[in-house]
Amino acid sequence: PDAQRSLREFLRNDTTLGVIVASSEAHALEQLTQEGGPLEFVGTRLPLPAIAREDWEAELPGRFDAIGAPIEPGALELLLDESRCHPYCTMLLARESVRVGSTHSAVTAATVYAGLATAQEDEAWRLRDN
């Protein structure tokens, strides 16, 4: 607590150092930046714009291919629909879909549905509508 207090005081008074904290998990961010927290909030909160669906559609297939788990077009559509293109939720569902489908030659709609069961347990999943 003393080190955290000292760091907070230093950051309030020093204008040459800035800290940016980004998180998709609202609970974690609130804990870090609450009054008396290790990174007590001082400054301006800026929301990040959503990533356009077209960008996900253009870039994600290559990422799946690069790890040897190509994603079928219908599976990609399902993944983006379920994650609502929220950055954290999309990447979470992509990871879980690959984990479930690692024994298959491709990520399919079935593996996305299976990955969804785990992804929905993450506390950030509800952020899809924010």
C-alpha positions in Angstrom: 0.0 0.0 0.0 2.8 2.4 0.7 4.4 1.8 -2.7 1.1 2.2 -4.4 0.5 5.5 -2.6 3.9 6.7 -3.5 3.4 5.8 -7.2 0.0 7.5 -7.2 1.5 10.7 -5.7 4.4 10.6 -8.2 2.0 10.2 -11.2 -0.1 13.1 -10.0 2.8 15.5 -9.7 5.1 14.4 -12.6 4.0 15.8 -16.0 6.6 13.8 -17.9 5.2 10.4 -17.4 1.8 9.2 -18.4 0.1 5.8 -17.9 -2.6 4.4 -20.2 -4.7 1.5 -18.9 -6.9 -0.3 -21.3 -9.1 -3.2 -20.3 -12.1 -5.1 -21.7 -12.9 -6.3 -18.2 -14.9 -3.5 -16.6 -14.5 -5.0 -13.1 -10.7 -5.2 -13.3 -10.5 -1.7 -14.6 -12.7 -0.3 -11.9 -10.7 -2.1 -9.2 -7.4 -0.7 -10.5 -8.7 2.9 -10.9 -11.0 3.3 -7.9 -10.3 5.9 -5.3 -7.4 4.5 -3.2 -6.7 1.8 -5.9 -3.2 1.1 -7.2 -3.9 3.3 -10.3 -6.4 5.8 -8.9 -8.0 7.5 -11.9 -6.7 10.9 -12.8 -7.4 12.2 -16.3 -9.8 11.5 -19.1 -11.6 8.3 -20.0 -11.8 7.7 -23.8 -13.9 4.9 -25.3 -12.3 3.1 -28.2 -14.3 2.7 -31.3 -15.6 -0.7 -32.3 -13.7 -2.6 -34.9 -15.7 -2.7 -38.2 -17.1 -6.1 -39.1 -15.5 -5.8 -42.5 -12.1 -5.5 -40.9 -12.7 -8.6 -38.8 -13.9 -10.5 -42.0 -10.8 -9.4 -43.9 -8.2 -10.1 -41.2 -9.4 -13.1 -39.1 -9.3 -15.8 -41.7 -5.6 -15.2 -42.3 -4.9 -15.4 -38.6 -6.7 -18.7 -38.3 -4.8 -20.0 -41.4 -1.5 -18.8 -39.8 -2.0 -21.1 -36.8 -3.1 -24.1 -39.0 -6.8 -23.8 -38.1 -8.6 -22.4 -41.1 -12.1 -21.1 -40.3 -15.0 -21.9 -42.5 -17.0 -18.9 -43.8 -20.1 -19.9 -42.0 -18.2 -20.3 -38.8 -16.6 -16.9 -39.1 -20.0 -15.3 -39.6 -21.3 -17.2 -36.5 -18.3 -16.1 -34.5 -18.8 -12.5 -35.4 -22.5 -12.6 -34.8 -22.1 -14.2 -31.4 -19.3 -11.9 -30.2 -21.1 -8.8 -31.8 -17.6 -7.8 -33.1 -16.6 -6.7 -29.6 -12.8 -6.8 -29.7 -12.2 -8.8 -26.5 -15.2 -11.1 -27.0 -14.3 -11.7 -30.6 -10.8 -12.7 -29.7 -12.0 -14.8 -26.7 -14.5 -16.7 -28.8 -11.9 -17.2 -31.5 -9.4 -18.6 -29.0 -12.0 -20.9 -27.5 -13.2 -22.1 -30.9 -9.6 -23.0 -31.9 -9.0 -24.8 -28.6 -12.1 -26.9 -29.0 -11.4 -27.5 -32.7 -7.7 -28.2 -32.4 -8.3 -31.9 -33.2 -10.2 -31.0 -36.4 -8.8 -29.7 -39.7 -10.8 -26.5 -39.5 -12.8 -24.3 -37.3 -16.5 -25.0 -38.0 -19.8 -23.7 -36.8 -19.9 -26.7 -34.4 -16.5 -25.7 -32.8 -17.6 -22.1 -32.5 -20.8 -23.2 -30.7 -18.6 -25.4 -28.4 -16.2 -22.5 -27.8 -19.2 -20.3 -27.0 -20.0 -22.4 -24.0 -16.6 -21.4 -22.4 -16.5 -17.8 -23.7 -19.9 -17.0 -22.2 -18.5 -17.8 -18.7 -16.0 -14.9 -19.0 -17.1 -11.9 -17.0 -16.4 -9.6 -20.0 -18.9 -11.5 -22.3 -21.7 -9.1 -21.2 -19.7 -6.2 -22.6 -20.7 -7.1 -26.1 -23.6 -4.7 -25.9 -21.6 -1.8 -24.7 
